[in-house]
Amino acid sequence: MAGIDSRIVIVGLPQVVASLGADLEQAIWITQSYVLGSTVALLLVGRISDIVGRVKLYTSGFAVFTIGSLLTSLALDPAQVIAFRAIQGLGSAILFTNSAAMIVDATPSHELGLSLGINQVAFRMGSMAGLTLSGIILSFLDWRALFYVNVPIGIFGTAWARFRLREVGKLERGAPIDWGGFAAFTVFIMGLLLALTLAAYGVAETGTVVVLFAVAMVGLGLFVVLERRHSHPLLDLKLLQIREFTGGVVAQLLNAIAFGAVLLLLSLYFQLVLKQSPLTTGLLMIPLDIATLAAGPLSGRLSDKFGHLPFTTSGLAVISLSLFLFSTTDESTPYSHLVAYMLLFGAGLGFFASPNISSIMGSVPPERRGIASGFRATFFNVGYTISLNLAILITTFSVPYALVTQIINSGNTAGISEADRILFAQGIKTTYVWLAGINTLAILPSLLRGRRSNGDASPSIAADP
């Protein structure tokens, strides 16, 4: 369901904007409210799941996401869409955080990579369905139908989780929740994401952006102080002493910064440079998901046997290579070459993602898996947000700023001159070079994590009194 929604809204955004008469700033927040609602909640959701149980929260996540989808489909103005998308984001956070932790709880260590790879397949299949389903729906119905799709799926998922899933994880029942730490972390995340978004889209003065960054840093500093003093912290900072955990999270953060904007760049390339329709663009991008779908379970299974390090590192190297190859494309590049580059990129992502998540989650004690999953997911979202905003900024080195933001938010490519299309192609190529460099940096923390395989026991961390 989350996979379907991740693509279906990207394609449908121009119709939402046009139907409700949203301005540029509102269009930005229709997408960013989902990310903000999700990212703020991830760490808290992870901690609560360690206390009350992952299955209970996972089930409620389906319900929250379904309610958010229904409300969004009934929204009467842009402000309501923004608010209801934030509710969807909260539901997504609950599902995203608990799914990986539940798989780790229920899977023997020597099969963990394969299980996480299969979970990745489910998301990718939803993503592919979202690309085609959105085009079909919008050919016959209006944008509200994009959110109706989630309702029956969500009702089924809620019922299935309620009656079929059982709690098997080790919990810290009765432990208090660090609300002060959550408040400080919320200030940090909201300040950071707001500053990044406002800076990229140019909808705020420079002074406002600087103040938001400063507020974020104050929130981060306060969060660290509170976590060191609390007997039951929201984030156990001792987790950062586990080299495999920290190395995996940092590698994932840098990789997310590199790959998060690739779908946007490919979409712009096909629609602006090659003049393809949105539906055709979605179909042309499917090879990327097919490669990830195939590589995920394979790399997970192999990492169960031979350890994570060879696959996370080689996967990152392949991603960097594919990003560099993308940077060589222009309006005359044959589609067969693009297919090869997308297959490389998707395969690299598949080979990196499953073993990396397995490495992160398998390195922490069972009673810390919820918060570890929340921490991992939080910085994935942060990296993804940085990637999108960074891509917009780099593209403006070649293309007028107003034109970039107008096209990204309206989806309207009509009337774009050939000269501007050439500028867009150059801006996209430049962005790929930057992303390739950032992704290459991720290889270092991946290598530094060490060679422990899933078959080894997780290190223990003494519980706080």
VENZILIN-V280811 format. One record per residue. N is the residue number from 0. PSI is psi in degrees with one decimal (* if undefined). OMEGA is omega as a letter, one per 30 degrees, with the letter a starting at -180 (999 if undefined). Layout:
BEGIN
{{N/PSI/OMEGA} {N/PSI/OMEGA}}
END
This chain:
BEGIN
{{0/-44.2/l} {1/-35.4/l} {2/-45.0/l} {3/-47.1/a} {4/-30.3/a} {5/-29.8/a} {6/-34.1/a} {7/-33.2/a} {8/-33.7/l} {9/-44.5/a} {10/-35.1/a} {11/-6.9/a} {12/-45.3/a} {13/-36.7/l} {14/-37.7/l} {15/-46.8/a} {16/-45.9/a} {17/-41.4/a} {18/-40.2/a} {19/-2.0/l} {20/37.3/a} {21/143.1/l} {22/-178.1/a} {23/-47.7/a} {24/-40.4/l} {25/-37.5/l} {26/-39.5/l} {27/-46.0/a} {28/-16.2/l} {29/-35.9/l} {30/-40.4/a} {31/-25.7/l} {32/-34.3/l} {33/-47.4/a} {34/-42.8/a} {35/-46.6/l} {36/-35.6/l} {37/-48.8/a} {38/-41.2/a} {39/-35.4/a} {40/-18.1/a} {41/-48.0/a} {42/-43.8/l} {43/-43.3/l} {44/-42.1/l} {45/-41.8/a} {46/-43.1/l} {47/-37.2/a} {48/-30.2/l} {49/-18.9/a} {50/-51.1/a} {51/-14.6/l} {52/139.3/a} {53/-36.1/a} {54/-43.0/l} {55/-46.5/a} {56/-40.3/a} {57/-43.4/l} {58/-43.6/l} {59/-29.4/l} {60/-41.7/l} {61/-46.1/a} {62/-45.0/a} {63/-43.9/a} {64/-40.3/l} {65/-44.6/l} {66/-43.5/l} {67/-39.5/l} {68/-44.5/a} {69/-45.1/l} {70/-39.8/l} {71/-39.9/a} {72/-21.7/a} {73/2.6/a} {74/143.3/a} {75/-15.5/a} {76/167.7/a} {77/-37.5/a} {78/-39.9/l} {79/-40.9/l} {80/-44.8/a} {81/-46.0/a} {82/-43.8/a} {83/-29.2/l} {84/-32.7/l} {85/-37.4/l} {86/-41.6/l} {87/-42.3/l} {88/-39.4/l} {89/-45.8/l} {90/-40.6/l} {91/-40.0/l} {92/-42.4/a} {93/-43.5/a} {94/-46.9/a} {95/-43.1/a} {96/-43.2/a} {97/-24.4/a} {98/-48.7/a} {99/-42.3/a} {100/-39.6/l} {101/-39.1/l} {102/-43.1/l} {103/-40.3/l} {104/-40.0/a} {105/-4.0/a} {106/133.5/l} {107/147.4/a} {108/-31.6/a} {109/-1.3/l} {110/8.9/a} {111/-43.6/a} {112/-43.4/l} {113/-44.2/a} {114/-42.4/l} {115/-31.7/l} {116/-40.3/l} {117/-39.4/l} {118/-38.2/l} {119/-36.8/l} {120/-42.7/a} {121/-43.3/l} {122/-42.9/a} {123/-37.9/l} {124/-40.0/l} {125/-38.5/l} {126/-45.0/l} {127/-41.3/l} {128/-37.5/a} {129/-37.3/a} {130/-46.6/a} {131/-39.1/a} {132/-38.6/a} {133/-43.6/l} {134/-40.7/l} {135/-46.4/a} {136/-46.0/a} {137/-14.2/l} {138/-22.1/a} {139/-26.2/a} {140/174.8/l} {141/-178.7/a} {142/-24.4/a} {143/-29.5/l} {144/-22.8/l} {145/-32.5/a} {146/-23.7/l} {147/-33.3/a} {148/-37.7/a} {149/-22.7/a} {150/-54.7/l} {151/-35.5/l} {152/-42.9/a} {153/-39.0/l} {154/-44.7/l} {155/-44.9/a} {156/-39.9/l} {157/-46.5/a} {158/-42.4/a} {159/-46.1/l} {160/-37.2/a} {161/-39.3/a} {162/-14.9/a} {163/-27.9/a} {164/144.7/l} {165/143.5/a} {166/124.9/l} {167/-5.7/a} {168/157.6/l} {169/125.6/a} {170/165.1/l} {171/62.8/a} {172/134.0/l} {173/-7.0/l} {174/143.1/l} {175/159.2/l} {176/134.9/a} {177/83.3/a} {178/-32.3/l} {179/-43.3/l} {180/-38.9/l} {181/-41.8/l} {182/-44.2/a} {183/-40.2/l} {184/-36.7/l} {185/-42.0/l} {186/-43.8/l} {187/-52.1/a} {188/-44.5/a} {189/-42.4/l} {190/-43.2/a} {191/-50.0/a} {192/-38.7/l} {193/-43.6/l} {194/-44.9/a} {195/-45.2/a} {196/-46.3/a} {197/-35.5/l} {198/-40.9/a} {199/-40.3/a} {200/-5.6/l} {201/33.4/a} {202/13.7/l} {203/156.1/l} {204/155.2/a} {205/-39.1/a} {206/-38.2/l} {207/-41.8/l} {208/-43.8/l} {209/-43.6/l} {210/-42.0/l} {211/-41.2/l} {212/-42.0/l} {213/-42.7/l} {214/-41.3/l} {215/-43.6/a} {216/-37.6/l} {217/-43.7/l} {218/-40.9/l} {219/-45.0/l} {220/-43.7/l} {221/-38.4/l} {222/-45.8/a} {223/-43.4/l} {224/-46.9/a} {225/-39.6/a} {226/-32.6/l} {227/-25.1/a} {228/-22.7/a} {229/138.5/a} {230/-27.6/l} {231/76.1/a} {232/154.9/l} {233/-42.6/l} {234/117.2/l} {235/106.0/a} {236/-14.2/l} {237/-22.2/l} {238/-31.9/a} {239/-12.4/l} {240/-12.8/l} {241/110.9/a} {242/-39.1/a} {243/-37.0/l} {244/-52.3/a} {245/-43.6/l} {246/-41.3/l} {247/-40.8/a} {248/-42.9/l} {249/-42.4/l} {250/-41.1/l} {251/-39.4/l} {252/-49.4/a} {253/-39.0/l} {254/-39.2/l} {255/-38.2/l} {256/-34.3/a} {257/-44.2/a} {258/-15.5/a} {259/-33.0/a} {260/-2.1/a} {261/-43.0/l} {262/-40.7/l} {263/-44.6/a} {264/-41.3/l} {265/-41.1/l} {266/-45.1/l} {267/-39.7/a} {268/-49.8/a} {269/-39.7/a} {270/-41.0/a} {271/-45.8/a} {272/-43.8/a} {273/-4.5/l} {274/39.8/l} {275/156.1/l} {276/162.4/l} {277/-41.9/a} {278/-44.8/l} {279/-39.1/l} {280/-45.0/l} {281/-41.7/a} {282/-37.9/a} {283/-22.3/a} {284/-3.6/a} {285/-33.9/l} {286/-33.0/l} {287/-46.3/a} {288/-35.0/l} {289/-42.9/l} {290/-43.1/l} {291/-40.7/l} {292/-40.4/a} {293/-39.3/a} {294/-29.6/a} {295/-59.2/a} {296/-36.3/a} {297/-49.2/a} {298/-35.4/l} {299/-44.1/a} {300/-43.4/a} {301/-36.3/l} {302/-28.1/l} {303/-31.5/a} {304/-39.8/a} {305/3.2/l} {306/164.5/a} {307/-35.8/a} {308/-47.1/a} {309/-32.2/a} {310/-38.3/l} {311/-42.1/a} {312/-45.6/l} {313/-35.8/l} {314/-44.2/l} {315/-39.5/l} {316/-41.1/l} {317/-39.8/l} {318/-45.7/l} {319/-42.6/l} {320/-45.8/a} {321/-38.1/l} {322/-39.0/l} {323/-41.6/l} {324/-38.1/l} {325/-32.8/a} {326/-9.5/l} {327/-1.7/a} {328/153.6/l} {329/-167.8/a} {330/-15.8/a} {331/0.1/a} {332/127.2/l} {333/146.5/l} {334/-31.2/l} {335/-35.6/l} {336/-41.8/l} {337/-38.8/l} {338/-44.4/l} {339/-41.9/a} {340/-40.6/l} {341/-38.3/l} {342/-40.9/l} {343/-47.7/a} {344/-48.2/a} {345/-40.1/l} {346/-42.3/l} {347/-42.9/l} {348/-41.7/l} {349/-40.8/a} {350/-27.7/l} {351/-46.3/a} {352/-53.5/a} {353/-51.8/l} {354/-32.9/a} {355/-45.6/l} {356/-41.7/l} {357/-40.8/l} {358/-45.1/a} {359/-53.1/a} {360/-31.2/l} {361/-9.0/a} {362/-8.5/a} {363/155.9/l} {364/151.4/a} {365/-38.5/a} {366/-2.2/l} {367/8.2/a} {368/-35.1/l} {369/-49.6/a} {370/-33.3/l} {371/-41.7/l} {372/-40.8/l} {373/-41.1/l} {374/-45.9/l} {375/-47.5/a} {376/-36.0/l} {377/-48.0/a} {378/-20.1/l} {379/-48.2/l} {380/-41.3/l} {381/-45.4/l} {382/-41.3/l} {383/-43.1/l} {384/-43.0/l} {385/-41.4/a} {386/-48.7/a} {387/-45.6/a} {388/-36.4/l} {389/-40.9/l} {390/-41.2/l} {391/-44.3/a} {392/-44.0/a} {393/-38.5/l} {394/-33.9/a} {395/-7.7/l} {396/-27.1/a} {397/-26.9/a} {398/141.4/l} {399/134.9/a} {400/-46.5/a} {401/-36.5/a} {402/-39.8/l} {403/-53.0/a} {404/-34.3/l} {405/-46.7/a} {406/-40.6/a} {407/-38.3/a} {408/-28.9/a} {409/-24.7/a} {410/6.4/a} {411/110.1/a} {412/2.8/a} {413/140.4/l} {414/3.5/l} {415/126.0/a} {416/160.2/l} {417/-35.5/l} {418/-41.9/l} {419/-34.3/l} {420/-39.7/l} {421/-41.0/l} {422/-41.0/l} {423/-44.2/l} {424/-41.6/l} {425/-41.8/l} {426/-39.7/l} {427/-43.1/l} {428/-43.9/l} {429/-40.2/a} {430/-41.3/l} {431/-37.6/l} {432/-46.1/l} {433/-44.8/a} {434/-37.3/l} {435/-41.0/l} {436/-43.5/l} {437/-42.5/a} {438/-35.8/l} {439/-33.8/l} {440/-28.2/a} {441/-19.0/a} {442/-35.5/a} {443/-56.2/l} {444/-28.7/l} {445/-41.7/l} {446/-36.2/a} {447/-9.8/a} {448/-21.3/a} {449/-176.0/a} {450/13.4/a} {451/135.6/l} {452/171.9/a} {453/-20.8/a} {454/-14.1/l} {455/154.7/a} {456/148.2/l} {457/144.2/l} {458/152.6/l} {459/148.2/l} {460/127.3/a} {461/130.2/l} {462/145.6/l} {463/147.0/a} {464/*/999}}
END
